[in-house]
Structures are given as C-alpha cells and as structure tokens.
Amino acid sequence: MSVALANYIALSAVIFMIGAAGVVLRRNPLVMLMAIELMWNAANLAFVAYARASMNNAGHIFAFLVITVAAAEAAIGLAIVVIVFRRAEFVDVDEVSVLKG
C-alpha cells in the first residue's frame, strides 16, 4: 500500500503552518525555537517525499543539510536563550532589547 505524494505534501504544509503560527503567536523564546524546528521538519518531509517520488537522492541530501542547519540553530539559539534567562526571570521576545546590560 502506497501513500500518494499529495498526502505527504499536505501533511508537510499543515506541520509548517502549525510552526509558523507558533512563531507568530507565541512570545516565549523556547516555544518559538520549537516552532521553528517544526518548520524545518516540515521542509524535510517535503524534500524526502519528492525524493521518493522522483527516485533520486537530491531530496535526501537536502534533508541532511537541513537537519545539520537545524541542529546548529538549536544549539546556538538555546545558548542565547539560556544566557538571556540567567539575567531575567521572565523573558518576552519583544522586551529582549531592554535586557542590554
């Protein structure tokens, strides 16, 4: 039993929209980082689905590169969030500019 490419792309679009809504609606930096990771994973799903449908490895290579960039983004973003949380008890991304020492 095979799943159609349109189903994978529809699922990828839904996951991407959930991530975009999380970035736009939430003000907590940790939740925003998780929403960005959802958007990266939605792109990976689309890449792998197209690679499976076209029988070439380009989508897998792009997905691997996206995973690499997402890991670096998560490490650097989490380090910045930890540093900001050390200075303030509550962090709102709209008020981060106020936290300049």
Sequence and secondary structure as in RCSB ss.txt:
>XXXX:A:sequence
MSVALANYIALSAVIFMIGAAGVVLRRNPLVMLMAIELMWNAANLAFVAYARASMNNAGHIFAFLVITVAAAEAA
IGLAIVVIVFRRAEFVDVDEVSVLKG
>XXXX:A:secstr
    HHHHHHHHHHHHHHHHHHHHH   HHHHHHHHHHHHHHHHHHHHHHHHHHT SHHHHHHHHHHHHHHHHHH
HHHHHHHHHHHH SS  GGGGGGG  
